[in-house]
Amino acid sequence: MIMAQQSVVNQYAPFTTQTVMEFVKTLSIFDHPNKLIVKEIGDGNLNLVFQLVELETNRSIIVKQALPYAKVVGESWPLSLNRAKIESESLRMTARVVPNLVPHVLHTDHELACTVMEDLSDHHILRTELISNQHYPLLAQHIGYYVAQTSFATSDFALHPFVKKELVQKFTNPDLCKITEDLVFTDPFFDHPTNDFPHELRHAVETIWADEDLLTEVGLLKFQFLTHAEALLHGDLHTGSIFVTEQSTKVIDPEFAFFGPIGFDLGQFFANIILNTLSKLATTDRQAIVSDLLRAMEQTWITFAQEFTKLWDESNHEIYTNVPGILPRFLLKVWTDAIGFAGCEIIRRTIGLAHVADLDTIEDFHIQIEIKERALQLGADLIKSRTHLYSLGHFIQRIKGALRS
């Protein structure tokens, strides 16, 4: 880690372009720290993000700083600055097992709630690329490998129980988990003021709210999220948290990291791919694109299961992993969890506080409403039928049904 000199900025305050430059000058990162260009580039909901470029070498870095409140709402929604520490520690821990799949951390300052990391300007935001119908053939393999490696390495299968429990404490993340508990599992399923949807969608939304079988299953999924500390998760693994090139995938922004059910990260990724797949119904030439997206989900799970099985066979420290029936039962739990969590994410991204551009940028409003109705129906279906969709084939067929109906 690069050590800081005496910081010009030594007490927490939100950075400005001037103060972030002063801060970076105290670090031994640039050869010419007096010749920097600074630009605020963050458009997220919770943080400040700055890019600093050294003029003589064109070398650049990113400085991310947590705000003591949700940027999207303002100071009426306070948040702990500890999430910056959790994010940086998660990136460092993840880099131990998948160094090529996360940005490199250069420096952290817990007092200032900031992380200095490599600039990924040569990469593209996956969500934007998928909306533009771009295809990345290595994406699914990379994400499946990422989830398998990071989840196994932080699970009871790989760690001494004392180490695992210490990590659970270290990554306790109540503020950010509460956001997920509310915005993913609670608010969209009730008439809550944070929900956001057009009047034309209200009948479909009220159908969700009135479905007691659905609410029962969502409640059970929320309880699993609250209590199943299986492994260290990214916690917010959507397509806006993934940067890509043809050969590279980088998973960013793990400030929601905590110990939870392994299927949650997979479910979030699946859901955002499904939402993009549904959005292709608004295009005329969609068959090949949809096929690529469906194959991406298939390959993600196949890679995850293969890599997790390999680690299970070679690196486990739990005696019960030698019992033949344990692994298939555990993988089935991860699979059904992932499907259920995907359903919750699909619904919340359609009618909750935070939407996705995949659906909201569909120009024809009537088509947009139709696709959002299908999204709600599919999300509810996946939640309620998750324990019966035993295979990839059943899962993909259910999605294809939503595309055809």
N, C-alpha and C positions, 0 to 999 in steps of 0.2 A: 504494500500500500504506500502511496506517496504521502509523506508526512508534511503537514502544514507548518509554515513559519508562524510567527505571531500574527494572528489575523487582524486585518484592519477592521473587519466586521466581527466583533466578538460577542455580540448579544443578539438574540433572535429578533429579526424584523424581516418582513417580506422584502425580497430583493427587488431592486430596480436595475435597469441596464447599467447604471453607473456603479452601484454597490456590488453587483455580481462580478463586474470587471475587477474591482478592487480586491474582492475575495480571491479570484482566480490568480491574480498577480502574486499572492502570498504562497502559492503552490509551485512546486518545481515541475511544471508540466510543459510550458512553452519556453523556447529559447529566446523569443522576442516578446515578452509579455506586455511591453508598452505599445505594441502595434497589433491591437486586436479589434475586430469588428464584433459587436454584440447585437443579437436580435432576439426578441422574445417570440417564441414560436408555438408555445403551448395553446391548445384549444380544448383541453380536457376540462373535467368537472371539478377537480379537487386541488390542482397544483399549478405552480409556475414552472415554465420550462424555457431555458435560454440556450441559444447556440452561440458559441464563441469561436471565431475563426482567426488564426494567426496569418496576417497579411503576407509575410515573406515566404512562408512555406505552404500556405493554404491548408494547414492542419487544423482540425476542428474538434471540439468537444461539446458535450451537452451537460448543463447543470439543471437539475430538477430539484425544486424546493417545495415542501409541503406547506400548505396554508393552514391556519388554525380553525378553518371553517370550510364548508363545501363551497367552492368557487361558483358553482352553478346556481346556488341559492343565496349565499351571502352569510353574514355573521350570525344570522338567526339559526344557523345549523352548525354549531361548533363541532370540531373534530380534534382528536388528539394528534399532536405532532409525532408521536411515537411510531406512526405508520411509516415515516421516512426511514427510520432505523430498521423496521421489519422488512421494508422493500430492499434496502441495501444488503441486509443479512441474507435474505432469500436469494438474491442474485448471486452472492458469493457462494452460498451453499450449493445452489443449482450448478454453478460453474465448475464445481468439483467433479460432477458426473457428466454434464453435457456442455463443456466449455464453448463449443462452436454454435450453440443454440440460444445463447443469451448475450446481451451487451456486456462488455468488459468494464468493471467498476474500477475507476482510477483513484477515487478519494471519497471519503464520507465525513461529514461533520454533523454529529448528532445534536449539538447545541443549536446549530443553524437549520437543522432538519433538512439537509440537502445531500444529494449524491452527485458526484461528478463521474461521467461515464463516456464511453466511446460514442461518437456521432454515427448514426446509421442513415445519414442522408443519401447514401448510395442505394438504400433499400426503399421499398414502397409499402404503404399500409395495405395489408391484405384485403380489408373490406373494400377499399376504393378500387383495387385491382379486380376483385370479383364482380363488382358492379359494372366495371368496364369489360367484362367477359374475358379477362386474362386467365390463363391456365398455368399453374405451377406444378409440374409433375413430381417434384420431390417433397411437396408440402405435407402430404398425408404420412409419408414415411418418417419425416422429421418430427411431426407432432406426436405420432404414435410412439416413437422412440423416446421423445422428451418426457411424455407422461409416464411411460413404463420405468425409465431410469430414475426419474426424480421421486416417483411415488415408492418404488421398491427400496431405494436407498434410505428413505426416511421412515420406513415402516418397522413394525415389530419383527418382521421376517429378516431384516438385515441388522438391526441395532440391538444392543443390550437394553433391557427394559429401563434401566436407570437413565441411560443416555436419551432414549426416546422420550421419557417423561420430562426430562430437563428441557428438551427441545419443544415439547408441547407448551410448557410454561413460557419459554422464550418467545414463542410465536403466538402467544395469546393476543388476539387482535379484536377487542370487543367493539370498537367504533365501526370498523369496516365490516365486520361480520353482521352487526346490527343493520347496516344498510342492505346487505344481501338478504337477511332474514325478513326485512320489511318489503323491499322492492321486488324480490324474486318470489318469495313464498307467501306473503301475506296480502299486501295492499291490492294487487291486481285481482284477487279472488273475492274482494269485498268492495262495497261502494265507498271508496276512500278518496279524499281530496287530492292525493298525489297522482291519481290515475289521469291519463290524458288520451282521449280518443274522440273522433268526430261523432256527431249525433247519429249519423247513418249507421254506425256500428253498434249502437246502444242495444238493440235487440239481441245481437250475438253475445254481447258482454253480459247482459242480464241472464242469458242462458247459462253462462259460466257461473255466475254468482248463485244461481238457484240449484245447481247440480250438487246435491249432497254427497253422492258417491265420489264425485271429483274432489270435493273439499276434504273428504275423509282421506283420500290418497295423497293430496297435497300436504295435509297435516302430518301424515306419516313421513313423507319425504323431508319436510322441515325438521321433524324430530331427528331424523338421521343426520341431517346437516348439523344440528346442534350437538349431537352426542357421539358420532362415530369418528373418533380421532385416528383414522387409519394411517394417514401420511401427510406430509407437508404439501399443500396444494398451492397452485398459483392463485386460485380464488376468483379470477375474472378473465378466463381464457376465451375471449371472444375474438373476432377477426379484426377488431381495431387494436388489439394488443399483440398483434403478430406483424412483423416486418419481413418482407420477402424480396429475393431476387431469383433468377433462374436456378442458381446453385445454392442459395443460402436462405435459411429461415432463422429469425431471431424473435424470441418471446420476450416481451418487455412488460413493464408496469406491474410487478407482483406485489403491489402495496396491500392487496386484499389477502395476502398469504396467511394461511393458518393450517392447523391440523384438522382434517375433515375426511369425508368419504371419498375414496379415489375416483369413483364414478362422476364426481361433480365436475372436474375439469373436462373430462371427455364429453359430458353432457352439454356443457356450455359451448364447446367447440362444435359438436354436432348440430346444436340448435341454430347457431349462426350460419353454418353451411346450409341447413335446411331453409332458413329464411331467405337466403340468397337464391336457393333453388326455386322456391315459390315465386320469387320476384321475376324469374325468367318467363313466367306465364304471360307477362306483359310484353314479351318480345316475339317477333315473328319467326325468327330462326333460332330455335331453342333446343332442339333435340340433342345435338352433340354436346352443348354446354351442360345440359342437365345430366347427361350420361357421365360426363367428367366429374361433376360434383357428387353424384351418387357413388361413383367409384372411389372418390377421395375419402368419403366416410367409411366405405368398406375397407380400404387399405389402411386407414388410421387404426381401426379396431384390430385388423389382422396383425399389423406391426406391433401394436401394444401387447396383444396376447402372446405373440411369439417372443418378444423381448422379455416380458414379465416372466414367462415360463422358463426361459433360459436363465434368468437371474435366480428364480426359485430353485432350479436344479443345481446351480453352481455356487450360490452365495448365501443360502439361507442359514440362520442361526437358531431357528425354532424347530424343536424336535417333531412337532406335529406336521411340519411340511413334508416329512417323509411318509406320512400316511397317504396312500394313493388317492383317496377320494376327496382330499381337502382342496387341492388346486382347482379342479373343475367347479366345485361348489363356490369357491371364492371368486373365480372369474365370472361365474354366472351372476353372483351378487353385484359385482362391479358393472356388468353389462346391463342388468335390469335397473340398477341405480342410475346409470348414465342415461337410459331412455327416459326415465321419469324426470330427472333433472333437466333434460333437454326439453321436455314438454312444458315445464314451468318457465324455462327461459324463453321459449317461443311465445308463450302467452304474455309474459311481462314485457317483452320487447315490442309487442303489438299494441298493448293498451296501458302499460305502466308509465312511470315517470320518464324513463330513458328509452327512446325508440332506436331503430336502426335506419340508416339512410337507404338500405336495400329496398325497404317497403315505402318509406316516406317520400322518396324521390320518383316514384312511379307517376308519370305526368297525367295520365288519364285517371281522374278521381274515381270514376265508377269501377274501373278495373282495380284500382288500389283498394277500394272497399271490399270488392269480391275476394281479392287475394288475402286480405287481412281476415276476412271471415273464414277462409280455408285454413289460415294459420291457427286461428283460435280452435277450430274443430280438430285439427291435427294435433295441436298441443294437448288438448283434453284427452284425445284418443290415446296418445302415447302414454300419458300419465296413468290412465285407467287400465290399459292393456299391457303394461310393461312386463308383468310377470308371465305373460303368455307369448311374448315375442322372443322365443328362445334362441333364434338364430339371426344372423345377418340378413338372410333371405327374407324372413318374415318382416323385419324392420324396413328393409328397402321397399318391399311390396306395399307396406302401409303408406310410405311416403309417395310412392307412385300412384296409389289410390287417391291421395289428396291432390295430386297434379292432374288426374283425369276427371275427377268429380265435377 
